[in-house]
Amino acid sequence: MLPDASASVVMQLKGGQEVTLTPGQSFYEGPADVHVVDRNASATQLAKFLVLLIAARVTEGRSFGQSTKAQHVG
């Protein structure tokens, strides 16, 4: 079975609410956010999503602060 172009995914940041994204929508995570959920919104359709990660540098053992609320841009 191939991923469905109309499938949705669910995302959530620590301390925030789950957000269901449909095709063409985006989800922003800030540098202090902790990602806690990413899953297919459907039990019957395959879904896919693209992640673009931009970081200046990753520091080993870095601890992150409090989560900010998820921003949903659609």
C-alpha positions as CSV (number, residue, x, y, z in Angstrom):
1,M,0.0,0.0,0.0
2,L,1.3,3.4,-1.0
3,P,1.0,6.6,1.2
4,D,-2.3,8.4,0.5
5,A,-1.8,12.0,-0.7
6,S,-4.9,13.1,1.4
7,A,-3.7,11.4,4.6
8,S,-3.1,13.3,7.8
9,V,-0.6,13.2,10.6
10,V,-0.8,14.1,14.3
11,M,2.0,16.1,16.0
12,Q,2.4,17.4,19.6
13,L,5.0,19.3,21.6
14,K,5.5,18.8,25.3
15,G,2.9,20.9,27.2
16,G,0.9,21.6,24.0
17,Q,-2.1,20.1,22.4
18,E,-2.1,17.5,19.6
19,V,-2.4,19.1,16.1
20,T,-3.7,17.2,13.1
21,L,-2.0,18.3,9.9
22,T,-3.5,17.7,6.5
23,P,-1.6,17.9,3.2
24,G,-0.1,21.3,2.6
25,Q,0.0,22.4,6.2
26,S,3.1,22.8,8.3
27,F,4.2,22.5,12.0
28,Y,6.9,24.6,13.6
29,E,9.0,23.5,16.6
30,G,11.2,26.1,18.3
31,P,14.7,25.3,19.6
32,A,13.4,24.8,23.2
33,D,10.5,22.6,22.2
34,V,10.3,18.9,23.0
35,H,8.5,16.8,20.4
36,V,6.4,14.1,22.0
37,V,4.0,12.8,19.3
38,D,4.1,12.1,15.6
39,R,1.8,9.5,14.3
40,N,-0.5,8.7,11.4
41,A,-4.0,10.1,12.0
42,S,-5.6,7.1,10.2
43,A,-5.7,3.5,11.2
44,T,-6.3,2.5,7.5
45,Q,-4.4,5.0,5.3
46,L,-0.6,5.2,5.1
47,A,0.7,8.7,5.6
48,K,4.0,10.5,5.0
49,F,5.5,13.8,6.1
50,L,8.7,15.7,5.3
51,V,10.9,17.2,8.1
52,L,13.3,20.1,7.5
53,L,15.6,20.5,10.4
54,I,17.9,23.6,10.5
55,A,20.3,23.9,13.4
56,A,23.4,26.0,13.9
57,R,25.1,23.3,16.0
58,V,24.2,20.4,18.2
59,T,25.9,20.4,21.6
60,E,26.3,17.0,23.3
61,G,24.4,16.8,26.6
62,R,22.5,20.0,25.9
63,S,19.4,20.4,28.0
64,F,16.4,22.2,26.7
65,G,14.1,24.6,28.5
66,Q,10.4,24.7,28.9
67,S,8.4,23.8,25.8
68,T,6.6,26.5,23.9
69,K,3.2,26.0,22.3
70,A,3.0,24.4,18.9
71,Q,2.5,26.7,16.1
72,H,0.3,25.5,13.3
73,V,0.6,27.3,9.9
74,G,-1.9,26.3,7.4
